Each structure stands twice: as structure tokens, then as C-alpha cells.
Amino acid sequence: MGQLVAETINLYRRHFWASLALGLGPAAGAVGLTLIPGLSKLVFGITAFALLMTASYLGAVALATAEAPARSSLLIGAAIGYFVFVPALFLYSLFILPAVLWLALFGLSVPAAVIERVGFREALQRGYRLGRADYVHAAGSLATLVIVAFLTATVLFFLLRGASQLERSVAAFLSLLVISPILFLGAALLYFDQAARDPTRRSDADLHHAVHPDRAGRADAEGEPRPSA
């Protein structure tokens, strides 16, 4: 889990401006949710905000693979991302842990669709299988990313905030702009971790991501090199 966080930060550093851009939509959407009242907040959340989250996740997958995804794969990934993020938003409104558990089980369907170029149903099945390949690791890794992002964003918010509502909104936007990409980049890199752990599809262990593109697959849970397929 610590290795995933380190690789996420490394990927962020290597593609700083592109990674920072991933936070624009989620930051604006999150601030918008705090300002929009009543039923309009719900409508905004399950439409615009879910789509903004999906777009950032797709961008993170593209950065993690260092390749231009096919348009058809992006469309399928976008549909799956929306399908996955809407329930996650409802679960998050109850408590953050159920949302993390849901995303650990189905969230990897998005990179599966983009990277493996499979259809909607196949990508959902593949993402579910990847999540179950080592579910404790997947859920724990996402939880670690959420904790790191939350604590860092909170500290940054309190450093930037002012007395007025406008100043607090600006501080919230800036903190989420800088920190939220960690969640999307980390989730994209988690795909490679889980693919290396999936015993049903051995060839996935040889997929490379942009942090260490020349190595022969991901390391195992103890951090030792895994034999090449």
C-alpha cells in the first residue's frame, strides 16, 4: 500500500500539469455541491459531478498507461465510470467506508475497459474479478489513498482559508485541485497491482504503467520482484 502511494506521487510529479488538471472538475464539482441547495444538489451530484469524476478517472488512466486510449474504449470507460460513481456517491453520503468498498470491487472496471479494450459487460466482469483478486489489498489501498488525500487537503484548506464564505470556497477549491488527483492516479495504478495478482489471466501481469515502464510486471505484496511470465 505504501508503495502504491509512493508511485502515485511519483506519477503526479512526472506529469505535474496534466495531473493537476485532473483536479479541476472534482474540485469545482465538490465546491458546487456545498453551494447548491435542496434537490438541485442531488441532481447536480448524480449528473455533472459524477461525469466530472469519471472524466478525471479516465484522464488518470491515460496518464498511468502513457498511451492515447482508443475513442471507443474511452466511451465505454465513461459509461462504466458513471455507472460506478453514482452508487458510490450515495454510499459516500451515508459513510465513506461503504463507498471505498464499492469502488474496490467495481472501480477497476474503468481502466479494464480503457486498457484491455473490452465491452461494457466484459469490463464490469473484469473489474469485479480484479477487485476480488486481492480484495483486502484493493480496499486497503483505496482507503490509504483516501486518508492521505483527506488529511493533506484538510491541512491545506486550513492554511488557505479566510473569514468569508468566498475565501473558504476558494480555499476548498485550491486544496481539492491539488490533492484530488492523488485519488484518481492511485486508483489507475491499482489496476496494475490487481492485474498482477489475478490468477485467471496471467498475461495481465506483464502490463506496464508509466511509473516504471521497463520493469517486468508489478512487485508482489512483500515488495520482491515477481518472476516474469
VOPA-29531 format. One record per residue: residue number from 1; residue in one letter; z, y, x of N, C-alpha, C in turn. Coordinates in steps of 0.05 Angstrom, whole numbers, plus 5000, padded with zeros to 4 digits. Example, Ala and Ser with C-alpha at 12.3 -4.5 7.8 and 13.67 -1.06 7.14 Angstrom:
BEGIN
n:res:n_zz:n_yy:n_xx:ca_zz:ca_yy:ca_xx:c_zz:c_yy:c_xx
1:A:5156:4886:5264:5156:4910:5246:5156:4934:5264
2:S:5142:4955:5257:5143:4979:5273:5157:5001:5258
***
This chain:
BEGIN
n:res:n_zz:n_yy:n_xx:ca_zz:ca_yy:ca_xx:c_zz:c_yy:c_xx
1:M:5000:4976:5016:5000:5000:5000:5000:5025:5017
2:G:5016:5025:5038:5016:5047:5057:4990:5051:5070
3:Q:4976:5028:5076:4950:5030:5089:4930:5043:5070
4:L:4932:5037:5044:4913:5049:5025:4917:5079:5024
5:V:4942:5088:5023:4948:5117:5023:4937:5130:5048
6:A:4941:5117:5071:4931:5129:5096:4900:5131:5096
7:E:4887:5110:5086:4858:5110:5085:4848:5131:5065
8:T:4862:5134:5044:4855:5155:5024:4856:5182:5036
9:I:4877:5188:5050:4880:5214:5063:4858:5218:5085
10:N:4852:5196:5099:4831:5198:5119:4804:5204:5107
11:L:4798:5190:5084:4773:5196:5070:4772:5224:5060
12:Y:4794:5234:5049:4796:5262:5040:4790:5281:5063
13:R:4802:5275:5086:4799:5293:5109:4770:5293:5119
14:R:4757:5270:5119:4730:5267:5129:4709:5280:5111
15:H:4715:5281:5085:4697:5293:5066:4712:5314:5050
16:F:4724:5334:5064:4743:5351:5051:4732:5367:5027
17:W:4710:5381:5031:4700:5398:5009:4690:5381:4986
18:A:4676:5359:4991:4667:5342:4970:4691:5330:4955
19:S:4711:5322:4970:4735:5311:4958:4750:5332:4941
20:L:4752:5356:4952:4766:5377:4938:4752:5383:4911
21:A:4726:5381:4911:4711:5386:4886:4718:5366:4864
22:L:4727:5342:4872:4735:5323:4852:4759:5332:4836
23:G:4775:5351:4846:4798:5360:4832:4793:5383:4812
24:L:4768:5394:4813:4762:5417:4795:4765:5410:4766
25:G:4752:5389:4757:4752:5381:4729:4780:5373:4720
26:P:4793:5354:4733:4820:5346:4724:4840:5369:4725
27:A:4839:5387:4745:4857:5410:4746:4853:5429:4723
28:A:4828:5435:4717:4822:5453:4695:4829:5440:4668
29:G:4823:5414:4666:4830:5400:4641:4860:5398:4636
30:A:4875:5392:4657:4904:5390:4654:4917:5416:4647
31:V:4908:5438:4659:4918:5464:4651:4910:5471:4623
32:G:4885:5464:4615:4876:5468:4588:4894:5454:4567
33:L:4902:5429:4574:4919:5414:4556:4946:5428:4551
34:T:4956:5442:4571:4981:5456:4567:4978:5481:4551
35:L:4954:5492:4548:4950:5517:4534:4939:5513:4506
36:I:4926:5490:4500:4914:5486:4474:4935:5474:4455
37:P:4937:5486:4431:4958:5477:4413:4949:5455:4394
38:G:4968:5441:4382:4964:5423:4360:4943:5401:4363
39:L:4929:5397:4341:4908:5376:4340:4886:5381:4360
40:S:4881:5406:4365:4859:5413:4384:4865:5401:4412
41:K:4890:5399:4419:4897:5387:4445:4889:5358:4446
42:L:4894:5343:4424:4886:5315:4423:4856:5312:4425
43:V:4841:5328:4410:4812:5327:4411:4802:5333:4439
44:F:4813:5353:4451:4805:5361:4478:4811:5338:4498
45:G:4834:5326:4494:4842:5305:4512:4824:5280:4512
46:I:4817:5271:4488:4801:5247:4486:4771:5252:4488
47:T:4763:5277:4491:4735:5283:4495:4730:5295:4523
48:A:4735:5321:4525:4729:5335:4550:4745:5325:4574
49:F:4771:5322:4570:4789:5315:4592:4782:5287:4602
50:A:4778:5268:4583:4771:5241:4592:4745:5240:4607
51:L:4726:5256:4598:4700:5257:4612:4702:5270:4639
52:L:4719:5290:4642:4724:5303:4668:4737:5283:4687
53:M:4756:5268:4678:4769:5247:4695:4749:5227:4703
54:T:4732:5218:4685:4711:5198:4691:4692:5209:4712
55:A:4683:5233:4709:4665:5245:4729:4677:5246:4757
56:S:4702:5253:4759:4716:5254:4785:4718:5226:4797
57:Y:4724:5207:4780:4726:5179:4790:4699:5169:4800
58:L:4678:5175:4786:4651:5168:4795:4644:5181:4822
59:G:4652:5207:4824:4647:5221:4849:4663:5208:4872
60:A:4687:5200:4867:4704:5187:4887:4692:5161:4896
61:V:4681:5145:4877:4668:5120:4884:4644:5125:4902
62:A:4628:5146:4896:4605:5153:4913:4614:5160:4941
63:L:4636:5175:4944:4646:5183:4970:4656:5158:4985
64:A:4669:5140:4971:4681:5117:4984:4659:5098:4994
65:T:4637:5097:4981:4615:5079:4990:4596:5093:5008
66:A:4596:5119:5009:4578:5135:5026:4549:5129:5019
67:E:4544:5123:4994:4517:5117:4985:4512:5132:4959
68:A:4486:5138:4954:4479:5151:4928:4476:5129:4907
69:P:4493:5129:4887:4491:5108:4866:4466:5110:4850
70:A:4457:5088:4839:4434:5088:4821:4442:5102:4795
71:R:4423:5116:4783:4428:5131:4759:4438:5113:4736
72:S:4425:5090:4733:4433:5071:4712:4462:5061:4717
73:S:4469:5057:4742:4496:5048:4748:4517:5070:4741
74:L:4509:5095:4747:4527:5117:4741:4531:5120:4711
75:L:4510:5116:4695:4513:5118:4666:4531:5096:4655
76:I:4528:5072:4665:4545:5050:4657:4574:5056:4666
77:G:4577:5065:4691:4603:5072:4701:4617:5094:4685
78:A:4601:5114:4676:4612:5135:4659:4621:5125:4632
79:A:4606:5107:4620:4613:5096:4595:4639:5079:4597
80:I:4641:5064:4619:4665:5047:4623:4688:5065:4629
81:G:4684:5086:4646:4706:5104:4653:4718:5117:4628
82:Y:4700:5126:4610:4711:5138:4585:4726:5117:4568
83:F:4715:5093:4567:4728:5071:4552:4755:5064:4564
84:V:4758:5067:4590:4784:5060:4603:4803:5084:4602
85:F:4794:5108:4606:4812:5131:4608:4824:5140:4581
86:V:4810:5137:4559:4821:5145:4533:4846:5130:4527
87:P:4847:5103:4528:4872:5089:4523:4894:5097:4544
88:A:4885:5102:4569:4905:5109:4589:4918:5135:4582
89:L:4904:5154:4570:4916:5180:4563:4936:5176:4541
90:F:4931:5158:4521:4950:5153:4500:4975:5139:4512
91:L:4971:5120:4530:4993:5107:4543:5010:5126:4560
92:Y:4996:5145:4574:5010:5164:4590:5027:5183:4573
93:S:5019:5188:4549:5035:5205:4531:5061:5192:4524
94:L:5062:5165:4525:5087:5151:4520:5104:5149:4545
95:F:5092:5140:4566:5105:5138:4592:5084:5131:4613
96:I:5088:5140:4637:5067:5138:4657:5062:5109:4666
97:L:5084:5092:4666:5081:5065:4676:5061:5048:4660
98:P:5061:5048:4633:5040:5033:4619:5012:5042:4626
99:A:5008:5068:4630:4981:5077:4638:4973:5066:4665
100:V:4992:5065:4684:4986:5054:4711:4980:5024:4708
101:L:4995:5010:4692:4990:4981:4689:4963:4976:4676
102:W:4955:4993:4657:4929:4990:4644:4906:4995:4664
103:L:4909:5017:4679:4888:5024:4698:4886:5003:4721
104:A:4909:4991:4728:4908:4970:4749:4892:4946:4739
105:L:4892:4941:4713:4879:4918:4701:4850:4923:4695
106:F:4843:4947:4687:4815:4953:4679:4801:4975:4694
107:G:4817:4991:4709:4805:5014:4722:4784:5008:4743
108:L:4786:4984:4755:4766:4977:4776:4739:4969:4764
109:S:4737:4969:4738:4711:4964:4725:4691:4986:4732
110:V:4701:5011:4736:4683:5033:4742:4669:5029:4769
111:P:4684:5026:4791:4670:5020:4817:4654:4994:4816
112:A:4663:4975:4801:4647:4950:4798:4620:4956:4787
113:A:4619:4972:4766:4593:4979:4754:4575:4994:4773
114:V:4587:5013:4788:4570:5030:4805:4562:5015:4831
115:I:4580:5001:4843:4574:4988:4868:4559:4962:4865
116:E:4566:4946:4845:4553:4920:4842:4530:4921:4823
117:R:4526:4944:4809:4503:4949:4792:4500:4927:4771
118:V:4522:4923:4756:4521:4904:4734:4523:4919:4708
119:G:4520:4905:4686:4520:4917:4660:4548:4923:4650
120:F:4550:4935:4627:4576:4944:4616:4595:4921:4613
121:R:4587:4900:4599:4605:4877:4595:4612:4864:4621
122:E:4593:4860:4638:4598:4846:4664:4617:4863:4681
123:A:4614:4889:4681:4631:4907:4696:4660:4905:4686
124:L:4664:4905:4660:4691:4902:4649:4703:4876:4657
125:Q:4687:4855:4656:4698:4828:4664:4704:4828:4694
126:R:4687:4840:4709:4691:4841:4738:4715:4857:4745
127:G:4718:4880:4732:4742:4897:4738:4767:4883:4730
128:Y:4767:4869:4707:4791:4854:4699:4797:4832:4719
129:R:4777:4819:4729:4781:4797:4749:4792:4809:4775
130:L:4781:4832:4783:4791:4845:4807:4820:4854:4804
131:G:4827:4864:4781:4854:4873:4777:4873:4849:4778
132:R:4865:4827:4768:4882:4803:4768:4882:4788:4794
133:A:4863:4795:4812:4862:4781:4838:4888:4783:4853
134:D:4901:4807:4851:4928:4811:4862:4939:4834:4846
135:Y:4948:4828:4822:4956:4849:4803:4980:4865:4813
136:V:4998:4852:4826:5022:4867:4836:5013:4887:4857
137:H:4994:4879:4874:4984:4898:4895:4969:4921:4881
138:A:4952:4915:4862:4936:4935:4848:4955:4955:4834
139:A:4974:4945:4818:4992:4963:4804:5010:4978:4823
140:G:5020:4965:4843:5037:4978:4863:5023:5000:4878
141:S:4997:4994:4885:4982:5014:4900:4977:5039:4883
142:L:4969:5035:4857:4965:5058:4840:4990:5073:4835
143:A:5013:5058:4831:5038:5072:4827:5046:5088:4852
144:T:5040:5077:4876:5046:5092:4900:5030:5118:4902
145:L:5004:5116:4895:4987:5139:4895:4996:5160:4875
146:V:5005:5151:4851:5015:5170:4831:5040:5184:4841
147:I:5058:5168:4853:5083:5180:4863:5078:5201:4884
148:V:5061:5193:4904:5054:5212:4925:5041:5237:4914
149:A:5022:5234:4896:5008:5257:4885:5027:5274:4868
150:F:5044:5261:4852:5063:5277:4835:5082:5293:4852
151:L:5095:5280:4872:5114:5294:4888:5101:5317:4904
152:T:5078:5312:4915:5065:5333:4931:5056:5356:4913
153:A:5044:5349:4890:5035:5370:4872:5058:5387:4861
154:T:5081:5373:4856:5105:5388:4846:5115:5407:4867
155:V:5117:5398:4892:5126:5416:4913:5107:5440:4916
156:L:5081:5434:4916:5061:5456:4919:5063:5475:4896
157:F:5067:5465:4871:5069:5482:4848:5092:5501:4850
158:F:5116:5491:4859:5139:5508:4861:5136:5529:4883
159:L:5121:5522:4903:5116:5541:4925:5097:5564:4916
160:L:5079:5558:4897:5059:5577:4889:5065:5592:4863
161:R:5083:5581:4847:5087:5593:4820:5100:5620:4821
162:G:5094:5636:4800:5106:5662:4797:5122:5663:4771
163:A:5128:5687:4762:5145:5691:4739:5129:5689:4713
164:S:5104:5698:4713:5089:5699:4688:5075:5673:4682
165:Q:5067:5670:4656:5053:5646:4648:5026:5643:4663
166:L:5013:5665:4667:4987:5664:4681:4991:5654:4710
167:E:5012:5664:4723:5017:5655:4751:5025:5626:4752
168:R:5039:5616:4732:5046:5588:4732:5022:5571:4727
169:S:5004:5580:4709:4979:5565:4704:4962:5564:4729
170:V:4960:5586:4743:4944:5587:4768:4956:5568:4789
171:A:4983:5568:4791:4996:5550:4810:4992:5521:4803
172:A:4993:5515:4777:4988:5487:4768:4959:5479:4774
173:F:4940:5497:4769:4912:5491:4775:4908:5486:4804
174:L:4918:5503:4821:4914:5500:4850:4927:5475:4861
175:S:4951:5469:4852:4964:5445:4862:4949:5420:4853
176:L:4940:5419:4828:4924:5396:4819:4897:5394:4832
177:L:4885:5417:4837:4859:5418:4850:4861:5404:4877
178:V:4882:5410:4892:4884:5400:4919:4894:5370:4920
179:I:4911:5363:4901:4925:5337:4903:4911:5315:4886
180:S:4900:5322:4863:4890:5301:4845:4867:5285:4858
181:P:4851:5295:4876:4831:5277:4889:4843:5253:4902
182:I:4868:5254:4911:4880:5231:4923:4880:5207:4904
183:L:4885:5212:4878:4886:5191:4858:4859:5177:4856
184:F:4838:5193:4854:4811:5182:4850:4800:5168:4875
185:L:4804:5180:4898:4795:5168:4923:4811:5142:4928
186:G:4837:5143:4923:4853:5118:4927:4845:5096:4908
187:A:4839:5103:4883:4830:5082:4864:4803:5071:4872
188:A:4786:5088:4883:4760:5078:4892:4763:5059:4915
189:L:4780:5066:4934:4785:5048:4957:4799:5023:4950
190:L:4815:5024:4929:4829:5000:4919:4809:4978:4911
191:Y:4786:4986:4901:4766:4966:4894:4760:4948:4917
192:F:4758:4958:4942:4752:4942:4965:4775:4923:4972
193:D:4799:4933:4969:4823:4917:4973:4822:4892:4954
194:Q:4818:4898:4929:4819:4876:4909:4795:4858:4912
195:A:4772:4868:4919:4748:4851:4923:4753:4831:4945
196:A:4767:4840:4966:4773:4822:4989:4793:4800:4981
197:R:4808:4805:4960:4829:4786:4951:4819:4768:4928
198:D:4795:4773:4918:4784:4758:4896:4772:4731:4906
199:P:4784:4709:4899:4774:4683:4909:4749:4673:4895
200:T:4742:4686:4873:4719:4676:4857:4693:4687:4866
201:R:4693:4707:4884:4668:4719:4893:4671:4727:4922
202:R:4667:4707:4939:4672:4710:4967:4656:4733:4980
203:S:4631:4737:4971:4614:4757:4984:4625:4785:4982
204:D:4642:4791:4962:4653:4817:4958:4671:4825:4981
205:A:4682:4805:4996:4700:4812:5018:4685:4826:5041
206:D:4658:4825:5041:4643:4837:5062:4633:4865:5054
207:L:4641:4876:5031:4634:4903:5024:4649:4922:5042
208:H:4635:4943:5050:4647:4963:5068:4650:4989:5053
209:H:4671:5004:5060:4675:5031:5049:4672:5051:5071
210:A:4672:5076:5063:4664:5098:5082:4686:5104:5103
211:V:4710:5094:5100:4731:5100:5119:4727:5084:5145
212:H:4722:5057:5141:4716:5040:5164:4691:5024:5158
213:P:4667:5036:5159:4643:5023:5150:4634:5000:5168
214:D:4644:4998:5193:4634:4979:5211:4651:4954:5213
215:R:4674:4954:5199:4691:4930:5202:4682:4909:5183
216:A:4690:4884:5189:4682:4861:5173:4701:4856:5150
217:G:4702:4874:5130:4718:4870:5107:4746:4883:5110
218:R:4762:4880:5089:4788:4892:5088:4808:4874:5102
219:A:4830:4886:5111:4852:4871:5122:4868:4858:5100
220:D:4883:4836:5107:4898:4823:5086:4924:4838:5082
221:A:4942:4826:5065:4966:4841:5056:4985:4847:5080
222:E:4984:4831:5101:5001:4836:5124:4989:4855:5144
223:G:4964:4864:5139:4952:4882:5157:4936:4870:5180
224:E:4934:4843:5180:4919:4830:5201:4890:4827:5194
225:P:4872:4826:5213:4844:4823:5207:4839:4797:5193
226:R:4822:4797:5173:4814:4773:5158:4789:4762:5170
227:P:4786:4735:5173:4762:4724:5183:4738:4732:5167
228:S:4715:4736:5180:4691:4743:5166:4681:4719:5150
229:A:4667:4725:5127:4657:4704:5110:4633:4691:5124
***
